[in-house]
Amino acid sequence: MNEHPRHQLDGVIHAPVRFSIAAALATVDEAEFAAVRDVVQISDSALSKQVSTLEGAGYVAVRKGFVGKRPRTWLRLTRQGRAALERHLEALRRIAEGKTP
């Protein structure tokens, strides 16, 4: 018996803020922390917390460096993160299209 596509939803990505972060990063190779914060419209601390969860799952890589003397943080979706997002999106499509067992 086929299982309902909701069982394919990724619990890490499914949270609205983490889903928004992953979706924003899926469109670029890498993005500066502040740019992601502005696109997702959350505070630095909220973004930091959610990025930590995504990083812990292996979905986001964090790179720190400097631009001149100012510290900067860049985020990118890992190969594993891109695959997880695509699986999650496919499950959402199947649910939305009524493709259930």
Backbone atoms as SQL, in Angstrom:
CREATE TABLE atoms (id INTEGER PRIMARY KEY, chain TEXT, resi INTEGER, resn TEXT, atom TEXT, x REAL, y REAL, z REAL);
INSERT INTO atoms VALUES
  (1, 'A', 1, 'MET', 'N', 0.837, -1.185, 0.000),
  (2, 'A', 1, 'MET', 'CA', 0.000, 0.000, 0.000),
  (3, 'A', 1, 'MET', 'C', 0.881, 1.247, 0.000),
  (4, 'A', 2, 'ASN', 'N', 0.547, 2.221, -0.854),
  (5, 'A', 2, 'ASN', 'CA', 1.282, 3.483, -0.886),
  (6, 'A', 2, 'ASN', 'C', 0.888, 4.324, 0.319),
  (7, 'A', 3, 'GLU', 'N', 1.867, 5.055, 0.841),
  (8, 'A', 3, 'GLU', 'CA', 1.540, 5.909, 1.976),
  (9, 'A', 3, 'GLU', 'C', 1.213, 7.315, 1.488),
  (10, 'A', 4, 'HIS', 'N', 0.478, 8.024, 2.294),
  (11, 'A', 4, 'HIS', 'CA', 0.086, 9.399, 1.972),
  (12, 'A', 4, 'HIS', 'C', 1.352, 10.250, 1.816),
  (13, 'A', 5, 'PRO', 'N', 1.383, 11.177, 0.850),
  (14, 'A', 5, 'PRO', 'CA', 2.578, 11.989, 0.627),
  (15, 'A', 5, 'PRO', 'C', 2.984, 12.848, 1.826),
  (16, 'A', 6, 'ARG', 'N', 2.084, 13.080, 2.768),
  (17, 'A', 6, 'ARG', 'CA', 2.467, 13.874, 3.942),
  (18, 'A', 6, 'ARG', 'C', 3.589, 13.204, 4.717),
  (19, 'A', 7, 'HIS', 'N', 3.722, 11.888, 4.565),
  (20, 'A', 7, 'HIS', 'CA', 4.791, 11.169, 5.260),
  (21, 'A', 7, 'HIS', 'C', 6.163, 11.476, 4.652),
  (22, 'A', 8, 'GLN', 'N', 6.159, 12.089, 3.472),
  (23, 'A', 8, 'GLN', 'CA', 7.409, 12.465, 2.819),
  (24, 'A', 8, 'GLN', 'C', 7.833, 13.897, 3.140),
  (25, 'A', 9, 'LEU', 'N', 6.991, 14.625, 3.863),
  (26, 'A', 9, 'LEU', 'CA', 7.357, 15.990, 4.241),
  (27, 'A', 9, 'LEU', 'C', 8.530, 15.954, 5.212),
  (28, 'A', 10, 'ASP', 'N', 9.452, 16.876, 5.032),
  (29, 'A', 10, 'ASP', 'CA', 10.652, 16.951, 5.860),
  (30, 'A', 10, 'ASP', 'C', 10.367, 17.840, 7.069),
  (31, 'A', 11, 'GLY', 'N', 10.430, 17.280, 8.256),
  (32, 'A', 11, 'GLY', 'CA', 10.130, 18.016, 9.482),
  (33, 'A', 11, 'GLY', 'C', 11.036, 19.207, 9.720),
  (34, 'A', 12, 'VAL', 'N', 12.278, 19.118, 9.273),
  (35, 'A', 12, 'VAL', 'CA', 13.207, 20.232, 9.458),
  (36, 'A', 12, 'VAL', 'C', 12.824, 21.382, 8.535),
  (37, 'A', 13, 'ILE', 'N', 12.526, 21.085, 7.299),
  (38, 'A', 13, 'ILE', 'CA', 12.208, 22.121, 6.318),
  (39, 'A', 13, 'ILE', 'C', 10.772, 22.618, 6.455),
  (40, 'A', 14, 'HIS', 'N', 9.889, 21.805, 6.970),
  (41, 'A', 14, 'HIS', 'CA', 8.462, 22.131, 6.974),
  (42, 'A', 14, 'HIS', 'C', 8.108, 23.376, 7.776),
  (43, 'A', 15, 'ALA', 'N', 8.849, 23.688, 8.816),
  (44, 'A', 15, 'ALA', 'CA', 8.566, 24.893, 9.611),
  (45, 'A', 15, 'ALA', 'C', 8.621, 26.112, 8.690),
  (46, 'A', 16, 'PRO', 'N', 7.628, 27.002, 8.765),
  (47, 'A', 16, 'PRO', 'CA', 7.525, 28.107, 7.803),
  (48, 'A', 16, 'PRO', 'C', 8.792, 28.948, 7.628),
  (49, 'A', 17, 'VAL', 'N', 9.459, 29.295, 8.712),
  (50, 'A', 17, 'VAL', 'CA', 10.658, 30.131, 8.580),
  (51, 'A', 17, 'VAL', 'C', 11.785, 29.338, 7.926),
  (52, 'A', 18, 'ARG', 'N', 11.986, 28.095, 8.346),
  (53, 'A', 18, 'ARG', 'CA', 13.052, 27.291, 7.731),
  (54, 'A', 18, 'ARG', 'C', 12.743, 27.006, 6.267),
  (55, 'A', 19, 'PHE', 'N', 11.479, 26.779, 5.939),
  (56, 'A', 19, 'PHE', 'CA', 11.081, 26.577, 4.549),
  (57, 'A', 19, 'PHE', 'C', 11.404, 27.837, 3.737),
  (58, 'A', 20, 'SER', 'N', 11.114, 29.002, 4.292),
  (59, 'A', 20, 'SER', 'CA', 11.393, 30.276, 3.612),
  (60, 'A', 20, 'SER', 'C', 12.886, 30.475, 3.401),
  (61, 'A', 21, 'ILE', 'N', 13.691, 30.117, 4.379),
  (62, 'A', 21, 'ILE', 'CA', 15.149, 30.233, 4.263),
  (63, 'A', 21, 'ILE', 'C', 15.654, 29.300, 3.164),
  (64, 'A', 22, 'ALA', 'N', 15.233, 28.050, 3.206),
  (65, 'A', 22, 'ALA', 'CA', 15.667, 27.070, 2.204),
  (66, 'A', 22, 'ALA', 'C', 15.249, 27.507, 0.807),
  (67, 'A', 23, 'ALA', 'N', 14.032, 27.995, 0.674),
  (68, 'A', 23, 'ALA', 'CA', 13.543, 28.446, -0.634),
  (69, 'A', 23, 'ALA', 'C', 14.357, 29.640, -1.133),
  (70, 'A', 24, 'ALA', 'N', 14.675, 30.567, -0.250),
  (71, 'A', 24, 'ALA', 'CA', 15.479, 31.729, -0.643),
  (72, 'A', 24, 'ALA', 'C', 16.872, 31.300, -1.082),
  (73, 'A', 25, 'LEU', 'N', 17.467, 30.361, -0.362),
  (74, 'A', 25, 'LEU', 'CA', 18.814, 29.902, -0.704),
  (75, 'A', 25, 'LEU', 'C', 18.838, 29.022, -1.947),
  (76, 'A', 26, 'ALA', 'N', 17.715, 28.419, -2.291),
  (77, 'A', 26, 'ALA', 'CA', 17.656, 27.540, -3.467),
  (78, 'A', 26, 'ALA', 'C', 17.834, 28.316, -4.764),
  (79, 'A', 27, 'THR', 'N', 17.601, 29.623, -4.733),
  (80, 'A', 27, 'THR', 'CA', 17.675, 30.424, -5.950),
  (81, 'A', 27, 'THR', 'C', 19.055, 31.029, -6.197),
  (82, 'A', 28, 'VAL', 'N', 19.982, 30.820, -5.269),
  (83, 'A', 28, 'VAL', 'CA', 21.321, 31.425, -5.378),
  (84, 'A', 28, 'VAL', 'C', 22.382, 30.396, -4.989),
  (85, 'A', 29, 'ASP', 'N', 23.615, 30.678, -5.379),
  (86, 'A', 29, 'ASP', 'CA', 24.721, 29.815, -4.941),
  (87, 'A', 29, 'ASP', 'C', 25.038, 30.059, -3.471),
  (88, 'A', 30, 'GLU', 'N', 24.999, 31.328, -3.082),
  (89, 'A', 30, 'GLU', 'CA', 25.339, 31.726, -1.721),
  (90, 'A', 30, 'GLU', 'C', 24.699, 33.087, -1.474),
  (91, 'A', 31, 'ALA', 'N', 24.323, 33.360, -0.230),
  (92, 'A', 31, 'ALA', 'CA', 23.725, 34.658, 0.102),
  (93, 'A', 31, 'ALA', 'C', 24.274, 35.150, 1.429),
  (94, 'A', 32, 'GLU', 'N', 24.422, 36.445, 1.521),
  (95, 'A', 32, 'GLU', 'CA', 24.861, 37.044, 2.776),
  (96, 'A', 32, 'GLU', 'C', 23.727, 36.949, 3.797),
  (97, 'A', 33, 'PHE', 'N', 24.094, 36.711, 5.033),
  (98, 'A', 33, 'PHE', 'CA', 23.152, 36.558, 6.149),
  (99, 'A', 33, 'PHE', 'C', 22.114, 37.676, 6.134),
  (100, 'A', 34, 'ALA', 'N', 22.580, 38.924, 6.028),
  (101, 'A', 34, 'ALA', 'CA', 21.667, 40.075, 6.089),
  (102, 'A', 34, 'ALA', 'C', 20.662, 40.057, 4.942),
  (103, 'A', 35, 'ALA', 'N', 21.072, 39.601, 3.770),
  (104, 'A', 35, 'ALA', 'CA', 20.156, 39.537, 2.631),
  (105, 'A', 35, 'ALA', 'C', 19.060, 38.504, 2.885),
  (106, 'A', 36, 'VAL', 'N', 19.431, 37.362, 3.444),
  (107, 'A', 36, 'VAL', 'CA', 18.439, 36.333, 3.763),
  (108, 'A', 36, 'VAL', 'C', 17.500, 36.842, 4.851),
  (109, 'A', 37, 'ARG', 'N', 18.062, 37.490, 5.848),
  (110, 'A', 37, 'ARG', 'CA', 17.246, 38.067, 6.922),
  (111, 'A', 37, 'ARG', 'C', 16.197, 39.011, 6.354),
  (112, 'A', 38, 'ASP', 'N', 16.607, 39.858, 5.422),
  (113, 'A', 38, 'ASP', 'CA', 15.684, 40.838, 4.852),
  (114, 'A', 38, 'ASP', 'C', 14.622, 40.174, 3.980),
  (115, 'A', 39, 'VAL', 'N', 15.000, 39.183, 3.201),
  (116, 'A', 39, 'VAL', 'CA', 14.049, 38.487, 2.330),
  (117, 'A', 39, 'VAL', 'C', 13.014, 37.732, 3.161),
  (118, 'A', 40, 'VAL', 'N', 13.478, 37.057, 4.211),
  (119, 'A', 40, 'VAL', 'CA', 12.585, 36.242, 5.038),
  (120, 'A', 40, 'VAL', 'C', 11.833, 37.109, 6.063),
  (121, 'A', 41, 'GLN', 'N', 12.326, 38.313, 6.279),
  (122, 'A', 41, 'GLN', 'CA', 11.702, 39.289, 7.178),
  (123, 'A', 41, 'GLN', 'C', 11.633, 38.798, 8.623),
  (124, 'A', 42, 'ILE', 'N', 12.809, 38.446, 9.154),
  (125, 'A', 42, 'ILE', 'CA', 12.917, 38.062, 10.558),
  (126, 'A', 42, 'ILE', 'C', 14.131, 38.757, 11.164),
  (127, 'A', 43, 'SER', 'N', 14.257, 38.646, 12.470),
  (128, 'A', 43, 'SER', 'CA', 15.380, 39.270, 13.174),
  (129, 'A', 43, 'SER', 'C', 16.649, 38.448, 12.992),
  (130, 'A', 44, 'ASP', 'N', 17.778, 39.071, 13.294),
  (131, 'A', 44, 'ASP', 'CA', 19.061, 38.364, 13.239),
  (132, 'A', 44, 'ASP', 'C', 19.043, 37.132, 14.133),
  (133, 'A', 45, 'SER', 'N', 18.535, 37.298, 15.358),
  (134, 'A', 45, 'SER', 'CA', 18.566, 36.178, 16.299),
  (135, 'A', 45, 'SER', 'C', 17.658, 35.039, 15.837),
  (136, 'A', 46, 'ALA', 'N', 16.503, 35.365, 15.281),
  (137, 'A', 46, 'ALA', 'CA', 15.600, 34.312, 14.785),
  (138, 'A', 46, 'ALA', 'C', 16.229, 33.583, 13.602),
  (139, 'A', 47, 'LEU', 'N', 16.865, 34.340, 12.692),
  (140, 'A', 47, 'LEU', 'CA', 17.525, 33.709, 11.547),
  (141, 'A', 47, 'LEU', 'C', 18.668, 32.826, 12.018),
  (142, 'A', 48, 'SER', 'N', 19.447, 33.316, 12.959),
  (143, 'A', 48, 'SER', 'CA', 20.571, 32.549, 13.479),
  (144, 'A', 48, 'SER', 'C', 20.108, 31.214, 14.067),
  (145, 'A', 49, 'LYS', 'N', 19.038, 31.248, 14.832),
  (146, 'A', 49, 'LYS', 'CA', 18.506, 30.030, 15.448),
  (147, 'A', 49, 'LYS', 'C', 18.052, 29.031, 14.381),
  (148, 'A', 50, 'GLN', 'N', 17.317, 29.517, 13.386),
  (149, 'A', 50, 'GLN', 'CA', 16.801, 28.621, 12.351),
  (150, 'A', 50, 'GLN', 'C', 17.920, 28.094, 11.449),
  (151, 'A', 51, 'VAL', 'N', 18.917, 28.927, 11.178),
  (152, 'A', 51, 'VAL', 'CA', 20.067, 28.482, 10.383),
  (153, 'A', 51, 'VAL', 'C', 20.826, 27.398, 11.145),
  (154, 'A', 52, 'SER', 'N', 20.935, 27.530, 12.447),
  (155, 'A', 52, 'SER', 'CA', 21.604, 26.500, 13.250),
  (156, 'A', 52, 'SER', 'C', 20.903, 25.154, 13.112),
  (157, 'A', 53, 'THR', 'N', 19.580, 25.171, 13.113),
  (158, 'A', 53, 'THR', 'CA', 18.818, 23.932, 12.934),
  (159, 'A', 53, 'THR', 'C', 19.072, 23.346, 11.550),
  (160, 'A', 54, 'LEU', 'N', 19.028, 24.191, 10.518),
  (161, 'A', 54, 'LEU', 'CA', 19.277, 23.720, 9.154),
  (162, 'A', 54, 'LEU', 'C', 20.714, 23.226, 8.985),
  (163, 'A', 55, 'GLU', 'N', 21.648, 23.915, 9.608),
  (164, 'A', 55, 'GLU', 'CA', 23.053, 23.502, 9.542),
  (165, 'A', 55, 'GLU', 'C', 23.238, 22.162, 10.254),
  (166, 'A', 56, 'GLY', 'N', 22.594, 21.987, 11.392),
  (167, 'A', 56, 'GLY', 'CA', 22.685, 20.733, 12.137),
  (168, 'A', 56, 'GLY', 'C', 22.158, 19.551, 11.341),
  (169, 'A', 57, 'ALA', 'N', 21.175, 19.806, 10.479),
  (170, 'A', 57, 'ALA', 'CA', 20.617, 18.742, 9.629),
  (171, 'A', 57, 'ALA', 'C', 21.468, 18.517, 8.382),
  (172, 'A', 58, 'GLY', 'N', 22.475, 19.358, 8.185),
  (173, 'A', 58, 'GLY', 'CA', 23.322, 19.235, 6.997),
  (174, 'A', 58, 'GLY', 'C', 22.737, 19.900, 5.767),
  (175, 'A', 59, 'TYR', 'N', 21.728, 20.747, 5.959),
  (176, 'A', 59, 'TYR', 'CA', 21.031, 21.369, 4.825),
  (177, 'A', 59, 'TYR', 'C', 21.616, 22.718, 4.424),
  (178, 'A', 60, 'VAL', 'N', 22.266, 23.395, 5.363),
  (179, 'A', 60, 'VAL', 'CA', 22.838, 24.709, 5.090),
  (180, 'A', 60, 'VAL', 'C', 24.289, 24.729, 5.564),
  (181, 'A', 61, 'ALA', 'N', 25.144, 25.351, 4.752),
  (182, 'A', 61, 'ALA', 'CA', 26.538, 25.562, 5.133),
  (183, 'A', 61, 'ALA', 'C', 26.721, 27.040, 5.445),
  (184, 'A', 62, 'VAL', 'N', 27.492, 27.324, 6.480),
  (185, 'A', 62, 'VAL', 'CA', 27.735, 28.690, 6.928),
  (186, 'A', 62, 'VAL', 'C', 29.211, 28.997, 6.729),
  (187, 'A', 63, 'ARG', 'N', 29.480, 30.139, 6.100),
  (188, 'A', 63, 'ARG', 'CA', 30.865, 30.574, 5.896),
  (189, 'A', 63, 'ARG', 'C', 31.008, 31.966, 6.480),
  (190, 'A', 64, 'LYS', 'N', 32.041, 32.137, 7.298),
  (191, 'A', 64, 'LYS', 'CA', 32.293, 33.440, 7.916),
  (192, 'A', 64, 'LYS', 'C', 33.566, 34.035, 7.332),
  (193, 'A', 65, 'GLY', 'N', 33.560, 35.339, 7.191),
  (194, 'A', 65, 'GLY', 'CA', 34.724, 36.032, 6.651),
  (195, 'A', 65, 'GLY', 'C', 34.594, 37.516, 6.906),
  (196, 'A', 66, 'PHE', 'N', 35.388, 38.280, 6.191),
  (197, 'A', 66, 'PHE', 'CA', 35.386, 39.731, 6.354),
  (198, 'A', 66, 'PHE', 'C', 35.261, 40.400, 5.002),
  (199, 'A', 67, 'VAL', 'N', 34.587, 41.518, 4.988),
  (200, 'A', 67, 'VAL', 'CA', 34.587, 42.436, 3.856),
  (201, 'A', 67, 'VAL', 'C', 35.222, 43.695, 4.404),
  (202, 'A', 68, 'GLY', 'N', 36.467, 43.911, 4.009),
  (203, 'A', 68, 'GLY', 'CA', 37.250, 44.960, 4.657),
  (204, 'A', 68, 'GLY', 'C', 37.500, 44.515, 6.082),
  (205, 'A', 69, 'LYS', 'N', 37.135, 45.346, 7.035),
  (206, 'A', 69, 'LYS', 'CA', 37.316, 44.985, 8.440),
  (207, 'A', 69, 'LYS', 'C', 36.010, 44.534, 9.087),
  (208, 'A', 70, 'ARG', 'N', 34.956, 44.451, 8.286),
  (209, 'A', 70, 'ARG', 'CA', 33.650, 44.087, 8.840),
  (210, 'A', 70, 'ARG', 'C', 33.384, 42.587, 8.686),
  (211, 'A', 71, 'PRO', 'N', 33.008, 41.935, 9.787),
  (212, 'A', 71, 'PRO', 'CA', 32.695, 40.509, 9.691),
  (213, 'A', 71, 'PRO', 'C', 31.408, 40.279, 8.903),
  (214, 'A', 72, 'ARG', 'N', 31.402, 39.220, 8.125),
  (215, 'A', 72, 'ARG', 'CA', 30.225, 38.855, 7.340),
  (216, 'A', 72, 'ARG', 'C', 29.999, 37.355, 7.459),
  (217, 'A', 73, 'THR', 'N', 28.746, 36.954, 7.265),
  (218, 'A', 73, 'THR', 'CA', 28.380, 35.541, 7.264),
  (219, 'A', 73, 'THR', 'C', 27.611, 35.271, 5.982),
  (220, 'A', 74, 'TRP', 'N', 27.998, 34.190, 5.296),
  (221, 'A', 74, 'TRP', 'CA', 27.317, 33.781, 4.079),
  (222, 'A', 74, 'TRP', 'C', 26.689, 32.409, 4.291),
  (223, 'A', 75, 'LEU', 'N', 25.555, 32.203, 3.665),
  (224, 'A', 75, 'LEU', 'CA', 24.807, 30.952, 3.789),
  (225, 'A', 75, 'LEU', 'C', 24.638, 30.336, 2.412),
  (226, 'A', 76, 'ARG', 'N', 24.667, 29.012, 2.368),
  (227, 'A', 76, 'ARG', 'CA', 24.348, 28.327, 1.115),
  (228, 'A', 76, 'ARG', 'C', 23.643, 27.024, 1.434),
  (229, 'A', 77, 'LEU', 'N', 22.767, 26.630, 0.533),
  (230, 'A', 77, 'LEU', 'CA', 22.072, 25.360, 0.648),
  (231, 'A', 77, 'LEU', 'C', 23.022, 24.275, 0.166),
  (232, 'A', 78, 'THR', 'N', 23.226, 23.249, 0.960),
  (233, 'A', 78, 'THR', 'CA', 24.112, 22.158, 0.569),
  (234, 'A', 78, 'THR', 'C', 23.417, 21.262, -0.463),
  (235, 'A', 79, 'ARG', 'N', 24.164, 20.368, -1.058),
  (236, 'A', 79, 'ARG', 'CA', 23.582, 19.401, -1.987),
  (237, 'A', 79, 'ARG', 'C', 22.483, 18.600, -1.284),
  (238, 'A', 80, 'GLN', 'N', 22.764, 18.198, -0.054),
  (239, 'A', 80, 'GLN', 'CA', 21.780, 17.461, 0.748),
  (240, 'A', 80, 'GLN', 'C', 20.547, 18.331, 1.012),
  (241, 'A', 81, 'GLY', 'N', 20.754, 19.604, 1.286),
  (242, 'A', 81, 'GLY', 'CA', 19.649, 20.517, 1.529),
  (243, 'A', 81, 'GLY', 'C', 18.793, 20.732, 0.289),
  (244, 'A', 82, 'ARG', 'N', 19.447, 20.836, -0.871),
  (245, 'A', 82, 'ARG', 'CA', 18.696, 20.996, -2.125),
  (246, 'A', 82, 'ARG', 'C', 17.842, 19.758, -2.400),
  (247, 'A', 83, 'ALA', 'N', 18.411, 18.591, -2.160),
  (248, 'A', 83, 'ALA', 'CA', 17.661, 17.348, -2.383),
  (249, 'A', 83, 'ALA', 'C', 16.484, 17.247, -1.416),
  (250, 'A', 84, 'ALA', 'N', 16.705, 17.610, -0.158),
  (251, 'A', 84, 'ALA', 'CA', 15.633, 17.561, 0.838),
  (252, 'A', 84, 'ALA', 'C', 14.521, 18.538, 0.481),
  (253, 'A', 85, 'LEU', 'N', 14.897, 19.733, 0.036),
  (254, 'A', 85, 'LEU', 'CA', 13.892, 20.718, -0.354),
  (255, 'A', 85, 'LEU', 'C', 13.089, 20.209, -1.546),
  (256, 'A', 86, 'GLU', 'N', 13.751, 19.616, -2.521),
  (257, 'A', 86, 'GLU', 'CA', 13.035, 19.112, -3.698),
  (258, 'A', 86, 'GLU', 'C', 12.068, 17.984, -3.317),
  (259, 'A', 87, 'ARG', 'N', 12.500, 17.080, -2.438),
  (260, 'A', 87, 'ARG', 'CA', 11.596, 16.008, -1.978),
  (261, 'A', 87, 'ARG', 'C', 10.392, 16.598, -1.241),
  (262, 'A', 88, 'HIS', 'N', 10.657, 17.595, -0.418),
  (263, 'A', 88, 'HIS', 'CA', 9.595, 18.247, 0.341),
  (264, 'A', 88, 'HIS', 'C', 8.603, 18.921, -0.612),
  (265, 'A', 89, 'LEU', 'N', 9.127, 19.644, -1.595),
  (266, 'A', 89, 'LEU', 'CA', 8.269, 20.311, -2.574),
  (267, 'A', 89, 'LEU', 'C', 7.442, 19.307, -3.374),
  (268, 'A', 90, 'GLU', 'N', 8.049, 18.196, -3.737),
  (269, 'A', 90, 'GLU', 'CA', 7.321, 17.166, -4.484),
  (270, 'A', 90, 'GLU', 'C', 6.181, 16.598, -3.638),
  (271, 'A', 91, 'ALA', 'N', 6.422, 16.383, -2.359),
  (272, 'A', 91, 'ALA', 'CA', 5.360, 15.897, -1.476),
  (273, 'A', 91, 'ALA', 'C', 4.236, 16.923, -1.384),
  (274, 'A', 92, 'LEU', 'N', 4.584, 18.213, -1.268),
  (275, 'A', 92, 'LEU', 'CA', 3.567, 19.263, -1.229),
  (276, 'A', 92, 'LEU', 'C', 2.757, 19.285, -2.526),
  (277, 'A', 93, 'ARG', 'N', 3.451, 19.142, -3.677),
  (278, 'A', 93, 'ARG', 'CA', 2.743, 19.108, -4.961),
  (279, 'A', 93, 'ARG', 'C', 1.760, 17.956, -5.018),
  (280, 'A', 94, 'ARG', 'N', 2.208, 16.781, -4.580),
  (281, 'A', 94, 'ARG', 'CA', 1.336, 15.602, -4.608),
  (282, 'A', 94, 'ARG', 'C', 0.114, 15.803, -3.720),
  (283, 'A', 95, 'ILE', 'N', 0.315, 16.399, -2.556),
  (284, 'A', 95, 'ILE', 'CA', -0.810, 16.672, -1.666),
  (285, 'A', 95, 'ILE', 'C', -1.761, 17.674, -2.312),
  (286, 'A', 96, 'ALA', 'N', -1.197, 18.770, -2.847),
  (287, 'A', 96, 'ALA', 'CA', -2.024, 19.826, -3.446),
  (288, 'A', 96, 'ALA', 'C', -2.799, 19.322, -4.666),
  (289, 'A', 97, 'GLU', 'N', -2.215, 18.400, -5.401),
  (290, 'A', 97, 'GLU', 'CA', -2.856, 17.860, -6.612),
  (291, 'A', 97, 'GLU', 'C', -3.790, 16.697, -6.291),
  (292, 'A', 98, 'GLY', 'N', -3.877, 16.341, -5.018),
  (293, 'A', 98, 'GLY', 'CA', -4.759, 15.248, -4.633),
  (294, 'A', 98, 'GLY', 'C', -4.229, 13.873, -5.005),
  (295, 'A', 99, 'LYS', 'N', -2.927, 13.783, -5.215),
  (296, 'A', 99, 'LYS', 'CA', -2.305, 12.506, -5.575),
  (297, 'A', 99, 'LYS', 'C', -1.984, 11.723, -4.312),
  (298, 'A', 100, 'THR', 'N', -2.989, 11.152, -3.754),
  (299, 'A', 100, 'THR', 'CA', -2.836, 10.351, -2.538),
  (300, 'A', 100, 'THR', 'C', -3.213, 8.914, -2.856),
  (301, 'A', 101, 'PRO', 'N', -2.791, 7.972, -2.027),
  (302, 'A', 101, 'PRO', 'CA', -3.092, 6.573, -2.309),
  (303, 'A', 101, 'PRO', 'C', -4.583, 6.281, -2.360);
